[in-house]
Amino acid sequence: MLRIARPARLALAAGTAVVLAVGLTSSAEAATGNIRYFSASGEEARIDNPPDNVCINLRFRAQLLANNTNKTVSYFFGANCTNFTGNLAPGRAVAYNNPLSVRVIG
């Protein structure tokens, strides 16, 4: 059986760890910032650093929806990203469309 010297094993283990760490971090993307939304009664909620391409159901219908992220957000009238309503560019807000779900699209 081939025996690898201890320094070679350590270098191999360290190299494997780096490759795995870089591979895992590059595949998990998220917007930087938050999505804030307000109900008709003024209740506020926010989603910090929302993941890309994941449908997020809001806790309540948003009378005002603000995209404070670095990516475009799609918003939907229905839950589970049904009934597309529009896109919201970074730094923009929309009122009176009453969305119930959102998705960061990049």
N, C-alpha and C positions, 0 to 999 in steps of 0.2 A: 504494500500500500504506500502511495506517495505521501510524504510528510512535508508540510509547508512550514517553514521557519516562523517563529512567533512574530517577528516584525512584519513579515509578509501577510500573515493572517490579520493583524491589526490594521494594516493599510487596506486590505481587501474589505474588511468590515466597515471601516470609515468611509471608503469610497461608495460602498453599497448604500450606507445610510444617507449620504449626500444625494445620490441619485434618486432614492426614494423620496426624500424630503422635497427636492426640487420638483419632481414629477407630481407629487400630491398637491403642492401649493399652487402650481400653475394651472391645474385643472379646476380648482374651486374659485370661481370669480364672483364678485359681488360689487354692487354699486357702492361708492363712498358717499356717505351723507345719510339723509333720512327722508322719508315720505311722511308728511304731517297731514292729518285730516281732522275735520271738525263736523260734528252733528248739527242739526238745525237748532238744538238747544244749547249749543256751545261746548259740548264735551269734546275734548281733544285726545287724539291718540297719535302714535307715531311708530314707524317701522325703521329701525336703524340698520344701515348697511344691508339692504335687501339683496338676496341672491339673484343672479341673472336667470332669465327664462323659467322662473318658478311662479305659478299662480298663487297669489296671496289673497285670501278672503279678508275683508275688513270687518271690524267688530260691529260696525253700524254703517248705514248709508252716509256717505260723505257729502255734506252740503258744500264744503270747501275742501279742495285737495291741492296740496302744494308739493311739488317735486324739488326737494333740496338735495338731490343727488347729482352725480356727474354723468348720468345716463338718462336716456329717454324712457318714460314710463307709459305703458298702455293702460287705459282704464276701461272698465266694463260695467254695464248697468246691472248685470246678473252676477250671482255667485259663481265660483269656479271658472272665471274668465269667459263667461258667455255674454252675448250681446255687446260686441265691441262698440265703444262709444267714441274714443279718440286717443291721441297720443299727446303726451305732455313733455315738452323739452326740459332739459335741466334748468333750474332756476325759475320755472314758470308755475302758475297756479290756475285753477279753474273752479268756477262756482256754479251751483245749481244744476249740475248734470247727475247728481246723486249716484255715483258709482258704488258698487258693493265688492269689487275685486280689482286687483292691479297686477301687472307683470312688468318687470324691468326688461327692456329689450335691447339696451345698449346704445 
